[in-house]
Amino acid sequence: MSPLHEGVLPGDTLRAVDERVERALGELTQMWDGLAGRHADVLGDRDLPWLIRHASGGGKRIRPEMVHWGWVAAGAPESAREQVVDLGAAFELLHLFALVHDDVMDRSELRRGQFTSHAIAREAHIAANAQGDPVAFGDSIAVLVGDLVHSEATLLVAELPAQVRTAWRQMMVELVLGQRRDLTGAALGRRDQEHALEVARMKSGSYTVSGPLRMGAMLGDASPELLDSLSRYAHHAGEAFGLRDDLLGMWGDPEHTGKSDHDDLAAGKATVLLALAHDRLTTDGQQLLACAGSLSPDEETRLRDEMAGCGVREAVEDLITREVEQACTALDSNIVSAEAVTGLTDIAHRLAWRQS
């Protein structure tokens, strides 16, 4: 198979995306400092720009890589290179926005091995002996961090072609709708697999795989046939990504994932794991499952062990393998460039069997 022609290697795109993100954050910090003057008393030198940079480190940059391979699949036209970089940077900032807000909703203390934005702001409030509720203060500061980052992502997308802007808008609605369904499903005690898959698809798959891949291809003026092939790939690769996310949230090693393995059960999140467990657990396990979201740490450990013992973990691994196979089969080599087939096959495997 012929090597990628010069200038379209994923590493080149990702380095350019990193530089674009850095430039955007630098401009944001300069504007913030000019408008804010001295730092906020409670936060000290850990004002919002600092919190944004703190939260932005250590990501895998899956989304800009998907943008890259969509562009390559459509022929990698040189005329779209800068737009590809802007779109990749927008996805990195959008992901940061989603993580910061998600951490607030899930009450997560750790992300990528570091304290989350709301936790840092809460502790700053306590250290300053400030007035009011420190938890509410931390949550509010984190919401503002996410708002600022989302604004920067939107600015990067604003100059892209109309087709991409339309796709971005729909993806944003799906992302928020998926989060809303996650919250309301947990409130209603939903445990069914259909609901869990739908939430994962809208919350994660849409803006992790399908959105960036399709929009990258749009920048290359992709044909409807190419977009269809990429969409089918993205559907299955996104499912594999979400299923691995569920497994890592239940049995992942915090040393690798950088976050607690108790958060999903503590929040009673609707996952495929809980849906499968519903049909497999013993009576004792069923009683624990019914209380997911309000279990003690010891009870969470018992439920996790019961789920592993009744084959839930192996069943999800089988589902992941099947989704990866279907994703790779969906790549029509008569339409998708050979370089993109190779790259997308590789990233499907990395998404499915990652450790963090």
Buried (B, 14 or more C-beta within 10 A) or exposed (E): EEEBEEEBBBEBBBEBBBEBBEEBBEEBBEEBEEEEEEBBEBBEEBBBBBBBBBBBEEBEBBBBBBBBBBBBBBBBEEEBBEBBBBBBBBBBBBBBBBBBBBBBEBBBBBBBBBBBBBBBBBBBBBEBEEEEEBBEBBBBBBBBBBEBBBEBBBBBBEEBBEBBBEBBEEBBEBBBBBBEBBBEBBEEEBBBBEBBBBBBBBBBBBBBBBBBBBBBBBBBBBEEEBBBBBBBBBBBBBBBBBBBBBBBBBBBEBEEBBBBBBBBBBBBBBBBBBBBBBEBBEEEBBEBBEBBBEBEEEBBBBBBEBBBEBEBBEBBBEBBBBBBEBBBEBBBEEBBBEBBBBBBBBBBBBBBEBEB
